[in-house]
């Protein structure tokens, strides 16, 4: 519950066009074809998700900030607009107008203690604007860690919600790596179709139901976050299609491979990125967590059983 970031900064200007041009010329605040500036960033606890902050001056006589007399308005991102507005109404916060929904998200408005109008925005499942964020600087195609470093152990966000599974596989580490990082390898032990493009930002999609409509096959939209060849793979992950709320709010998984001997590999799977109840208390999170706590057991059992 509560805000997840700043979705927009809006303010009045005597000459919005001239002011925007000044910012573009002197500070590199570039506008798109619609006249907006969209700044991209990544969520701290969900780094697979790209956030957007819109920066825009408005005319002096705009009524968009009414009934506030302030010369500015801030837009805040939320995960569930309806739930936020219902909670604020119960707490006695004054709501302004009726919520509105567009292809670029759902919007609602409230007044703070001093009468400033605040806009709340629930972004759509896919980014509302064409914005990208460069990957962190580092070795191409790899996570920012040294070979052999345990990303799961050191990762921020390890707590009681983190799912950790292990399995000892009777294959050399390079062979296990192939089974996780190629579509051909995945089909050998899990028996499903997949789309795997092993590069940072590349696809990492499991299609458990390939005949289903696009968007309901399984892991559409999941991407590689980083990897260290033969040692570590990290990717975003989503809930199955029947869990509609959590499906669009990706978590992430880390697969670590440790050589136990020349022909035996320990696989450690860590599923992270679960939001705290303070940030998002939607009941589907508990259902999603329980689902994967069981599902990853079955996945690793399939991997073990595939080895003669």
N, C-alpha and C positions, 0 to 999 in steps of 0.2 A: 504494500500500500504506500501511497505518497508519490512524490515526483521522482523521476529517474534521470532527468537532465533538462537542459534548457533547449527548447525547440525553436524559439524565435525571440529576437530582440527588435522591437518596433518603437519608433519615436517620431514626433512631429518635426517638420522642417519648413522654413519659409520657402525654400526652393528645393524640393526633394531631388530633382534631376541634377541640378548643379552640385548639390552636396554629395550625392552618390558618385558623380564623376570625380569630385575632389578626392574621395576615399579611394576610388579605383586608381587614380593617377599617383597619389602619394603613398598609399598604404597597401596597394595591391588587392583591394576588396573588389573582386571581379563579379560582374553581374551576368546572369544567364539571359536567354532570349526573352523571358518574361519580365526582366528587370529586377529579379531577386538575386541576392547573394546567398549561397548555401554553403556552409562550412561543414565538412565531414569530420567525423571522429569515431572512435570505437568505445563501446561500453566496457567499463573496467571489469565487471564480473561476467560479461558475456562478450568476449572479444571478437566473436564471429559476426556480431551484429554491428552494422555501421549506423551511427546516429547522424542526424542532420540538424543544424541550427540555422535558421533563416534570419538574415540581417536585412532590415529594410526601413528607410525613412518614409514617412507618410505626409501628405499635405497638412498644413496648419488647421484647415477646417474639417478634417476627417471626423466622422462620427463613430468610427470603429472602436475608439477607446471609451465612448460614453457608456454609462453615466459618469465615469470618472473625469475629473478635471485635470488629471495629470497629463503631461506631455509625452508619456511613454507607456508601453505595455509589454510585459514579458509573457511569453508562451512557455509553458512547462510540459514536458513529456510525461505521460502516465501509461501504465500497461492496460488498465481497464477503466475507461472513462465513466461508464454507468455506475460502477461500484464506487468510484471516487466521489462522484456527485451525490450519490445516495448517502455516503458517510458524512460528507460535508453538510448536507441538508440536516441530517440528524444532529449534528454538532452546532446547529444554529448559524452556519455561515450563509450569507446572502448570495443566492444564485441570480445570475443576470440572463434573461431570455431563456430560450429553449435550446437544447443541444442540437447540433447539426452534423450531418454525415456527408462526406464527399469521397471521391475516389482516392484522394490524398489523406484521408483520415477522418476521425470524429473529433468534434470540438465542443467545448462547454466553457462557461464563463462564471466567475465569482468575484466578489469584492473582498479585499482584505480589511483588516481592522481600521485602516485610515482611508478607506474608500477608493483604493486603487483597483482598477479592473485587472484581473488575471485571466489569461486564456489557458485552458487545459486541453492537451492534444493527445489523442491515442493514434499513433501512426498506423498505417496499414501493414499487413504482413510483409509485403515487399516495400522497399524504399520508395518514399513518395517522390523523391527527386533523383535526378541522375548525378549521383555523387559517389566518389570512390575515395578510399584512404590508402596511401602507400603502405606497403608492408614495412616493418621495422628494418633499419639498416643492419646488415649482418651477412653471413655467408649465404649465397644464393641457394634456395631450396632447403635450408635448414633452420631449425629453431635456434634461438640464441642461447645455446648451452654447449658445453664441451662434451665430446663423446664419452659416454659412460655415466654422465650426470643423470640422476633420476629426476626427470621433470615432474613426475607425479608427487614425489616426496617433497620437492621444494616448491611446488606450485601454490600460489595464494588461493585460498578458498577451501583447503582441506579441513573438513570438520566432520561432525557426526553424520551428515547427510551424504558424504562421499562414499561411493560404492567402489569397493576394491575386490577383485577376483584374481585368482592365480591358477595356472595349470602347467604341468610339466609335460612337454611334447618330445617324443622320441625322434627328433630330426635336428640337423645342424641349424644354427641360427639363420644362416642365409636362406635356407629352404623355408623356414617359418616366415621370414620376411616376405618372400615371394607370395606365400599363401595369403598374406594380409594386404599386399600392395598391388596386386594385379587382378584383373577381372577373371583371367583364366585360373589363377591360383585360388581365388575365392570360390569359384564354381566347383573346384575339386573337393572341397571339404564342407562347404555350406550348401552347395547345390542350388544357388540362386544366381540370377542375372545381376549385374552391377555396372556402374560407370565409375571408373577410377582413373584419374589423371594426376599422377604423383608429382605435384609441384605445389608450392604455397599458393593457396587460392583455387587450386584445381578441384574438380569434382571428387567426392567420395560418397557414392550413393549405393545403397543396397536396395534392390527391387524384389521385395518378398512376394509381391503380386504383380508380375509384369503385364498381365492382361488388364489391370485396373486402369481407369482414366489417369492421364498425367496429373500429378499432384497427390495421387492416392496409391502409388505403387510401393511406397516405402520411404526410403531416405532421400527423396528429392530435395535438392537445395543444400545438402551437407557438403562441406568443403574441407580440404586439407589445411590445417593451421600451421603445421611444421613437421619436420622429420630429420632424423639422423640415420642415414642408411644402415640397415641391419641391426639397429639399436632401438630407435624410438619413432613412433608415428603418433601424431595428434590430429584430431579432426572434430568438426562440429557434429552434433547429433540432434535428431528431433524425435518427438513422440510419434506413435502410430496414428493413422488418420482419424481414428475414433475419438482421440483425445484432442479436440479441436483447439482448445485454449493453449495448451502447452506445446502443441505441435509447431507453432510459429515462433516459439521462444526457445531458441536452441541452447542446449547444454554442450559440453565437450568431453571427449574421451581421449585418454592417453594409453597407448599400447607400448610396453617396454619389453625388450627381449634380452635375456641374460643367458650366456652360455654356461650350462652346468657341466658339460663335457663336449667332446668333438661332435657327438651325435645326439645331444639332449639339450633342450632349451626351456628355460623358465619363462612363461608368458605372464606378465602382470598387467591387468586391465584396470584402469582407474577412471571412473565416471564422475566428473566434477561439474561445477557451474550451477548447482542448485540454488535458487534464490532463498534468502532468509525469509521467514514469515513476516518480518517487519517490512520487507520490500514488496513481497507478493504472497498473499495468503490464500490464493485461489485453491479450492479443494482438489483440482485436477493435478496439482503438483504431487500430492501424497500418492495418488493413484499412479501417476507416471513413475515415481520413484519405486514403488512396489513392483510395477511391471518390469522395469529394467533390472531390479535386484534379482528377479527370477530369470529373466530372459538371458542375461549374460552368463548365468550358470549353464543354460542350455547351449548357448553358442560355444563356450569353451569345451563342453562335453562333446559336441559335434567335432571340434578340432581334434580332441584326444582320440576319439573313435575312428577318425579318418586315417590315422597312422597305423599300419599293420603291426 
